Amino acid sequence: MSERLNETALEAVPPADRRIAALRQAAQDKHQQAVQRAEAGIRRLIKEGEEINFRSVARRAGVSLDFLYAHTDLRKRIETLRSQQRTADRLAPQTPSIDDGTVIHTLTEALRRERTTHRERVQELEQRLAAAHGESLRLQRVIQSNGPGL
């Protein structure tokens, strides 16, 4: 008998009100799904060790930046995680690996060789320029000594 009351009660509600209620429920479901996607996106970013900020969460979750900023709980969580990452980045010591010395030495040697090669090339070009300049002066003197009547 209670089913009949519910059916009777539903029939008493105008169709426009039922559509409005259905639209509200659909909007609420869509909002909840977006919140779940955002939370899943945050978890994936944490798991993968990627930078957490509003843009990365929005991209990963497929939600808008406005949605994240408007949702107070998500906003606080993202801001907290972002500040924790920044603090961790500042506190993490930059310890050089064992190979760093070898890499630095190798690169330094390569740089020295490059500098030497460039110096030699510049000296060679300066000598060629000086020779060309000398030849140019010699030709100018020849032209002047022979006169303009050639």
Backbone bond lengths (Angstrom), bond angles and torsions (degrees), N, CA, C in turn:
res aa  C-N    CA-C-N  psi(-1)  N-CA   C-N-CA  omega(-1)  CA-C   N-CA-C  phi
1 M - - - 1.428 - - 1.520 112.04 -
2 S 1.353 117.14 -31.28 1.455 120.36 178.38 1.517 111.17 -65.28
3 E 1.346 116.95 -29.73 1.459 119.50 176.77 1.520 110.25 -64.31
4 R 1.314 115.82 -37.59 1.464 119.12 179.14 1.519 111.16 -66.78
5 L 1.338 115.90 -34.31 1.456 118.87 178.35 1.524 110.42 -66.82
6 N 1.356 116.05 -42.90 1.465 119.68 178.73 1.520 111.19 -62.71
7 E 1.364 115.56 -42.03 1.458 118.82 178.63 1.520 110.45 -64.43
8 T 1.323 115.36 -40.89 1.455 119.81 179.08 1.522 110.08 -65.97
9 A 1.349 115.65 -40.30 1.463 119.82 179.58 1.525 110.31 -64.80
10 L 1.359 117.27 -40.15 1.462 120.41 178.11 1.525 111.43 -65.21
11 E 1.336 115.73 -37.24 1.455 118.09 179.83 1.521 111.14 -68.13
12 A 1.346 114.93 -26.50 1.458 118.42 -179.65 1.524 112.26 -75.20
13 V 1.358 117.37 -22.15 1.463 121.85 179.95 1.527 107.75 -80.15
14 P 1.304 116.78 128.29 1.469 119.47 179.95 1.532 111.09 -62.13
15 P 1.342 117.47 148.78 1.468 121.28 -179.17 1.529 113.13 -57.34
16 A 1.298 118.10 -35.57 1.471 121.15 -179.97 1.520 110.34 -63.62
17 D 1.321 117.50 -40.43 1.465 121.02 178.46 1.525 111.19 -66.94
18 R 1.360 115.88 -37.62 1.477 118.97 177.37 1.526 110.35 -64.64
19 R 1.323 117.71 -40.47 1.468 120.99 178.31 1.527 110.65 -64.80
20 I 1.325 115.84 -41.24 1.470 119.52 178.37 1.520 110.24 -62.56
21 A 1.334 116.90 -43.37 1.466 120.69 179.16 1.526 110.48 -63.67
22 A 1.330 116.46 -40.29 1.469 120.05 179.05 1.527 110.53 -65.41
23 L 1.329 117.20 -40.90 1.460 120.71 178.13 1.528 111.65 -64.79
24 R 1.323 115.64 -40.59 1.465 119.06 177.37 1.518 110.97 -62.41
25 Q 1.334 115.78 -43.79 1.465 119.76 179.80 1.526 110.34 -63.68
26 A 1.329 117.79 -40.78 1.468 121.43 178.80 1.522 110.58 -63.88
27 A 1.326 117.36 -41.79 1.467 120.97 178.63 1.520 110.57 -64.74
28 Q 1.319 116.42 -40.53 1.464 120.31 179.30 1.527 110.42 -65.40
29 D 1.344 116.86 -41.65 1.467 120.74 177.75 1.530 110.87 -63.16
30 K 1.318 116.06 -42.72 1.475 120.73 179.32 1.526 110.27 -62.72
31 H 1.318 116.86 -42.04 1.466 121.70 178.53 1.536 110.08 -62.11
32 Q 1.319 116.48 -45.12 1.469 120.73 -179.11 1.522 110.82 -64.40
33 Q 1.319 118.00 -38.96 1.463 121.08 177.43 1.530 110.90 -64.06
34 A 1.320 116.99 -39.64 1.463 120.83 178.18 1.524 110.64 -64.81
35 V 1.329 117.43 -39.83 1.467 120.99 177.31 1.530 109.60 -62.69
36 Q 1.332 116.62 -43.59 1.464 120.32 179.36 1.524 111.31 -63.69
37 R 1.340 117.24 -40.77 1.472 120.37 177.70 1.520 110.91 -63.69
38 A 1.335 116.89 -40.52 1.465 120.60 179.48 1.523 110.42 -64.55
39 E 1.319 117.11 -43.52 1.465 119.81 179.02 1.518 111.28 -65.04
40 A 1.326 116.86 -39.89 1.468 120.60 177.05 1.534 110.07 -64.52
41 G 1.329 116.67 -39.49 1.471 120.50 178.19 1.515 111.46 -63.04
42 I 1.313 116.97 -41.57 1.473 120.74 177.87 1.521 109.92 -62.51
43 R 1.319 116.57 -44.87 1.475 119.80 179.34 1.526 111.60 -60.75
44 R 1.344 116.94 -41.43 1.467 119.78 179.00 1.525 111.79 -65.58
45 L 1.329 116.60 -40.57 1.467 119.56 178.39 1.525 110.64 -62.63
46 I 1.324 116.47 -41.72 1.463 120.17 178.25 1.520 109.60 -63.40
47 K 1.329 116.49 -46.53 1.467 121.57 -177.45 1.531 111.61 -61.48
48 E 1.328 116.26 -38.92 1.464 120.83 -178.01 1.521 112.79 -86.76
49 G 1.339 116.86 -2.93 1.462 120.71 177.45 1.521 113.66 70.53
50 E 1.316 116.84 25.06 1.461 119.98 -179.50 1.523 110.65 -88.95
51 E 1.323 115.13 164.56 1.456 120.95 -179.43 1.525 109.90 -66.52
52 I 1.315 115.29 134.80 1.455 120.59 179.52 1.518 108.64 -106.04
53 N 1.325 114.67 117.12 1.454 122.24 173.01 1.524 107.11 -151.24
54 F 1.297 117.01 176.33 1.457 119.90 -174.99 1.522 112.03 -61.79
55 R 1.328 116.57 -41.05 1.471 119.52 -178.55 1.532 112.02 -66.33
56 S 1.325 117.15 -43.91 1.465 119.05 -178.76 1.525 111.12 -65.90
57 V 1.325 117.50 -38.58 1.465 120.53 178.10 1.526 109.92 -67.07
58 A 1.328 117.02 -43.59 1.468 120.64 179.84 1.527 110.73 -60.38
59 R 1.329 116.62 -44.98 1.467 120.66 178.54 1.521 111.13 -62.49
60 R 1.318 116.09 -48.11 1.462 120.74 -175.83 1.527 111.31 -65.91
61 A 1.337 117.85 -36.31 1.464 121.72 -175.00 1.524 113.30 -92.49
62 G 1.322 116.93 -14.37 1.455 119.42 -177.88 1.521 112.53 71.52
63 V 1.325 115.41 36.73 1.468 120.81 177.21 1.527 107.82 -122.15
64 S 1.316 115.80 168.91 1.462 119.56 -178.68 1.527 110.51 -87.81
65 L 1.330 114.57 159.27 1.456 119.83 174.89 1.521 110.44 -62.88
66 D 1.326 116.45 -39.13 1.467 120.57 179.14 1.524 110.90 -58.89
67 F 1.324 116.36 -40.85 1.465 120.02 179.20 1.526 110.32 -60.58
68 L 1.329 116.44 -45.61 1.469 119.87 -178.13 1.521 111.65 -65.92
69 Y 1.324 116.49 -42.10 1.461 119.38 179.40 1.532 111.68 -67.65
70 A 1.326 117.09 -33.81 1.465 120.82 -177.49 1.527 112.30 -77.20
71 H 1.317 117.45 -26.31 1.467 120.95 -178.08 1.527 108.19 -87.20
72 T 1.308 116.42 105.61 1.466 122.62 -170.76 1.532 112.86 -57.17
73 D 1.329 117.24 -45.84 1.472 119.86 -177.14 1.527 111.61 -64.46
74 L 1.331 116.18 -44.83 1.465 119.68 178.87 1.527 110.32 -64.94
75 R 1.304 116.66 -41.29 1.465 120.99 -179.24 1.529 110.80 -59.54
76 K 1.332 116.23 -47.89 1.471 119.93 179.88 1.522 110.94 -62.77
77 R 1.335 116.21 -41.17 1.469 119.49 -178.98 1.531 111.25 -63.89
78 I 1.329 116.71 -44.47 1.468 120.41 -179.73 1.527 110.17 -64.95
79 E 1.323 117.34 -43.74 1.467 120.13 179.46 1.521 111.21 -62.53
80 T 1.328 117.38 -40.38 1.463 121.41 178.85 1.518 110.76 -64.63
81 L 1.330 116.80 -48.45 1.467 120.19 -179.40 1.520 111.17 -63.98
82 R 1.322 116.63 -38.71 1.476 120.43 178.94 1.524 110.74 -62.57
83 S 1.333 116.62 -44.87 1.468 119.26 -179.82 1.525 111.25 -68.38
84 Q 1.333 117.57 -34.22 1.473 120.03 176.44 1.516 110.62 -64.68
85 Q 1.326 117.13 -40.48 1.467 119.92 178.42 1.516 110.76 -63.90
86 R 1.317 117.00 -42.65 1.463 119.99 -179.73 1.518 110.71 -63.61
87 T 1.319 116.94 -41.50 1.464 121.13 178.45 1.522 109.83 -64.17
88 A 1.315 116.76 -44.11 1.469 120.66 179.70 1.526 110.79 -63.45
89 D 1.342 117.03 -38.63 1.464 120.46 179.00 1.527 110.98 -64.24
90 R 1.333 116.31 -39.01 1.462 119.57 -179.60 1.523 111.50 -70.82
91 L 1.315 116.51 -34.29 1.453 120.32 -176.17 1.524 112.96 -83.97
92 A 1.318 117.71 -21.46 1.460 120.44 -178.23 1.519 109.61 -67.72
93 P 1.324 117.41 120.42 1.468 119.40 179.78 1.519 110.33 -72.19
94 Q 1.289 114.75 142.16 1.451 120.89 177.78 1.521 108.47 -90.52
95 T 1.324 115.96 82.93 1.456 120.26 -179.05 1.518 108.85 -85.45
96 P 1.313 116.04 127.17 1.461 118.47 178.61 1.526 110.24 -70.99
97 S 1.303 116.13 144.35 1.457 119.41 178.17 1.526 109.13 -80.87
98 I 1.300 114.84 170.93 1.470 120.53 -178.46 1.524 110.39 -62.86
99 D 1.313 115.52 -34.79 1.460 119.98 -176.97 1.521 113.23 -76.82
100 D 1.337 118.57 -15.08 1.459 120.83 -177.79 1.528 112.02 -56.57
101 G 1.324 118.04 -42.17 1.459 121.26 179.72 1.517 111.32 -61.10
102 T 1.304 116.31 -41.92 1.452 121.04 179.49 1.523 110.41 -67.33
103 V 1.304 116.57 -42.62 1.463 120.60 -179.91 1.520 109.92 -64.53
104 I 1.317 116.59 -44.87 1.466 120.46 179.53 1.523 110.17 -61.93
105 H 1.313 116.59 -44.15 1.468 120.56 179.48 1.531 110.31 -62.09
106 T 1.319 117.16 -45.07 1.461 121.29 -179.42 1.521 111.18 -62.93
107 L 1.314 115.99 -44.41 1.458 119.12 179.89 1.527 111.97 -67.61
108 T 1.315 116.45 -37.28 1.466 120.17 177.94 1.520 110.44 -63.04
109 E 1.316 117.08 -43.88 1.466 121.02 178.30 1.529 110.86 -63.30
110 A 1.325 116.33 -41.81 1.464 119.53 178.96 1.522 110.17 -62.99
111 L 1.324 116.99 -39.96 1.459 121.49 177.99 1.528 110.92 -64.19
112 R 1.312 117.64 -41.90 1.479 120.51 177.69 1.516 111.19 -61.12
113 R 1.339 115.65 -44.39 1.472 119.07 179.29 1.524 110.68 -62.42
114 E 1.317 116.88 -42.51 1.465 120.65 178.17 1.520 111.30 -61.17
115 R 1.324 116.85 -44.68 1.467 120.48 179.19 1.516 110.77 -60.88
116 T 1.327 116.67 -44.63 1.469 120.80 179.64 1.526 109.85 -61.47
117 T 1.322 116.98 -45.97 1.465 120.98 179.60 1.520 110.59 -60.63
118 H 1.323 116.65 -43.78 1.470 120.03 179.70 1.525 111.68 -65.71
119 R 1.331 117.30 -41.61 1.468 120.04 177.89 1.524 111.07 -59.85
120 E 1.336 115.94 -45.72 1.459 119.91 179.50 1.531 110.75 -62.24
121 R 1.327 116.01 -41.83 1.467 119.89 179.88 1.524 110.96 -65.09
122 V 1.319 117.83 -41.14 1.468 121.37 178.25 1.526 110.20 -63.83
123 Q 1.319 117.67 -43.54 1.470 120.84 178.57 1.522 110.74 -60.78
124 E 1.332 116.41 -42.69 1.461 120.00 179.47 1.533 110.30 -63.10
125 L 1.327 116.65 -43.63 1.464 119.99 179.73 1.521 111.51 -66.33
126 E 1.338 117.45 -37.28 1.461 120.32 177.06 1.523 110.37 -63.78
127 Q 1.328 117.48 -40.29 1.465 120.80 178.26 1.525 110.70 -64.26
128 R 1.322 116.29 -43.16 1.464 119.94 178.53 1.529 110.91 -63.12
129 L 1.336 115.70 -41.27 1.457 120.01 179.02 1.525 110.53 -62.85
130 A 1.327 115.49 -44.36 1.467 119.39 179.05 1.530 110.21 -61.99
131 A 1.327 116.94 -41.42 1.463 120.17 178.84 1.527 110.67 -64.43
132 A 1.337 116.80 -42.56 1.463 120.08 179.45 1.518 110.29 -65.87
133 H 1.313 117.34 -38.37 1.458 121.32 178.38 1.521 109.92 -64.41
134 G 1.335 115.41 -44.14 1.480 119.59 178.00 1.518 111.09 -61.56
135 E 1.328 117.64 -42.17 1.468 121.14 178.82 1.519 110.47 -63.85
136 S 1.344 115.41 -40.15 1.466 120.05 178.46 1.528 110.33 -61.76
137 L 1.334 118.06 -44.17 1.462 121.48 178.13 1.528 111.00 -63.61
138 R 1.311 116.65 -42.06 1.464 120.47 179.28 1.522 110.62 -60.90
139 L 1.330 116.61 -43.91 1.463 120.08 179.85 1.531 111.54 -66.63
140 Q 1.331 116.60 -36.19 1.469 119.46 177.20 1.528 109.96 -63.31
141 R 1.355 117.36 -40.47 1.476 120.45 179.37 1.513 110.58 -65.71
142 V 1.329 116.29 -40.50 1.466 119.49 179.52 1.519 109.56 -61.46
143 I 1.320 116.23 -43.75 1.473 120.23 -179.92 1.521 110.04 -63.43
144 Q 1.339 117.15 -42.62 1.462 120.04 -179.05 1.537 111.14 -67.49
145 S 1.320 117.44 -37.15 1.458 118.34 -177.91 1.524 112.32 -73.87
146 N 1.283 117.76 -28.83 1.467 120.88 179.09 1.506 111.90 -83.38
147 G 1.272 117.22 -14.96 1.464 120.72 176.93 1.519 112.20 86.18
148 P 1.294 113.13 172.13 1.471 117.98 -176.28 1.523 112.48 -79.92
149 G 1.263 120.11 -3.30 1.450 122.09 -174.54 1.510 114.89 -86.28
150 L 1.235 123.18 18.89 1.471 122.72 -179.99 1.450 112.78 -71.75
